[in-house]
């Protein structure tokens, strides 16, 4: 039951991110997070992550810590409404800043 629920969360998050101009993400086979590519818009993932947190209250993990700047890690290990709200805030932040 939980496996289906996490697949649903993952799939919706992937679709929502891929609908944002300049953003892409590949659907992972496992794990509870996505590795979101923002390199077309911002190469400095630490800068992006700090500003996103300050402006929107959404916490993500900069990709530079995983050796891939221009990306960030987004967890979908929460309820679907929180996922939708978080991605909506990220989308609004990007539209205002990029």
N, C-alpha and C positions, 0 to 999 in steps of 0.2 A: 504494500500500500504506500509506504513512504518513498519507495523507489519511483513509483509513478508520479507522486507529488513533486519530487525533486526534478524529475524529467520535465514536468509541466512548467515549473518555475524557470528552469534553465532555458527551455525553448522560448518562453515568452520574453525573457530578458535578452536573449540573442536577437530576437525579432525587433524588440524595441531599440536596442543599440544600433542595429544595422539600418534602421530607418532614419538615423541621424546623419546628416550630411557630414562627410569627412571622418566618419567613425566606422570601424569594422571590427567584427569579432567572429572567430571560428567556433562552432559549437563543439565543446569538449565531450569526450566519451565518459569522463569520470570527474571526480572532485566536486566541490561546492562553490566554485568561483569561476569567473570568466576573466580572460586576459584581453582587455579591450585596447585596440589599436587607435591612437589619436595622433599618430605621427604626421598626418597631413595638416593638422591644425597646431599642434604643440609638440616640440621635441623634448622639452624639459618636464618629465613626469612629476618630479618633486615640486616644482613651481606650481604646476597645474593642481596637484593634490592639495597643497597648502591653501591655495586661493579658493578652491572648491569648498574645502572645509570651512574656511573663514566666511565665505559668502553664503553658503547654503546649509551648512551643518551636515553635509554628506561626507562620510569618511571612506576613502578608498586607499589602496596601497600602491605607491609609485612603482612603476615597472623597473626603474633603475636598480632597485634592490634585488631584482632577479636577473640583472644583466641586460635588460631590454628597455632603454629609455624610449619615450614616445608611446608607452603603453601604461595601463594601470590594471590592478586586480580588483574585481568587484565580486563580493560574496552574494550568493543567492540562497544562503542558509537562513532564511527568515521567511515570514509570510508574504504572500503574493502582493498584498496591498503596499507593504513597505518597499518591496522591489519596484513596483510601479511608481511610487512616490519618489524614491531615490533617483530612478532613471529620468523621471520628469524634471526633477531639480537639476540634474546634470545637463539635460537638453536645454533647459532655460538658461543655465549658466553659460553654456557654449554659444547660444544664440546671441547673448549680450556681450560676450568677450572675444568671440572668434568669428 
